[in-house]
Amino acid sequence: MISTSVKSNEFFYRVRTGKNILESELQNALRDHATDQLFLIVDQNVANHHQDYINQAIQGISSNCKQFTLTEGESSKSFSHYSKVLDFLLSHGVRRNTPLIVIGGGVTGDLGGFAAATVLRGIPLIHIPTTLLSMVDSAIGGKTGINHSTGKNLIGSFYQPLEVISDIHFLTTLPDNEWINGLSEILKYGAISDEKIFEDSKIFLNGKPSDQDSDKLISLIDKCVKIKAEIVGKDELESGVRAYLNYGHTFAHALEKVADFSEISHGEAVFLGMLAAEKLSVLTGSTLKTAPLNSFRNLYKYRVPKEALSLDDLMETMNTDKKRTGANLTFILLNKWQEPIVKTVEDREWIASSWSVVFDEIERNRIT
């Protein structure tokens, strides 16, 4: 088990990464908190596969535990599901000191975290990410929220957990495409911070890592956590360097919105977004002498046809990005690998040319 500390404005919390650590680390995390009642929010798919494992971990901590099982999928990050979670918590007598344990991937973590941040103006929160993507990214840093019809993650708050417990036991039932989703965020850390991650990530080239690679996987997850922890520690509320974590995401969020969050996964969109950002980096004057992402391109297979993606729609969706602050679009680009920079781009032809990389890649690797 590896432990990494994350600094917030109010306190430090730990991200614990290991195998079969849920019960012991939950006990440690809740040692100084009221456990006469607990609340769980659990992703439906996780409950289907791991309910017994979760129950075993909880039974030694509290005999009064209420569980809300959340429908899987991006559509759950909505006002209606947020309201249902609040109804569940309030109708069962949640108190200001009642811990909420959120078990699932990024959707569950974002929604559950937002509920914890807002019910009774904040209750104790523990994140238990169950996907590779959430372990290396969304569970760390305190971003919570839900989607709006005009865009993704437009409603939310920053709210830090007491602890994050990343138990790779949950990854044993992860579908192959979810491994690839997580790989995209791992590669992002390689692009903006540590080129050694590209080499470490080759454990994915033959599919999901084997049991023999468990220690390498835990180490790789923690390496990503440390990078995010360092950045978040410098800029908790995303007013400066934390924006670097959005490399590729301005393109990715537009892709997800135009594809109605159903025809393309977040990880697929991020990988395509990084390819587009690499192109835009070069067009705006950067020198990127190598192309480390190319080694991983064949792992991605796309369901969405490029004909379903209108350039006009994508450009218009970019204009609603929540990080936009002026008349022109701002991107996280690279001066060179591991050297991110914020750039405002006025030339719409350059942006359109970068989107052409996405269209070509979808056509090359589309599922037929």
Secondary structure, DSSP 8 states (H G I E B T S, - for coil): -EEEEEE-SS-EEEEEEESS-HHHHHHHHTTTS--SSEEEEEEHHHHHHHHHHHHHHHHTT-S-EEEEEE--SGGGSSHHHHHHHHHHHHHTT--TT--EEEEESHHHHHHHHHHHHHGGG---EEEEE-SHHIIIIITSS-EEEEEETTEEEEEEEE---SEEEEEGGGGGG--HHHHHHHHHHHHHHHHHT-THHHHHGGGGTTSS--GGGHHHHHHHHHHHHHHHHHHHHH-TTSSSGGGGGGTTHHHHHHHHHHTTTTSS-HHHHHHHHHHHHHHHHHHTT------GGGGGGGG--B-S-GGG--HHHHHHHHTT-TT--SSSEEEEEEEETTEEEEEEE--HHHHHHHHHHHHHHHHHTB--
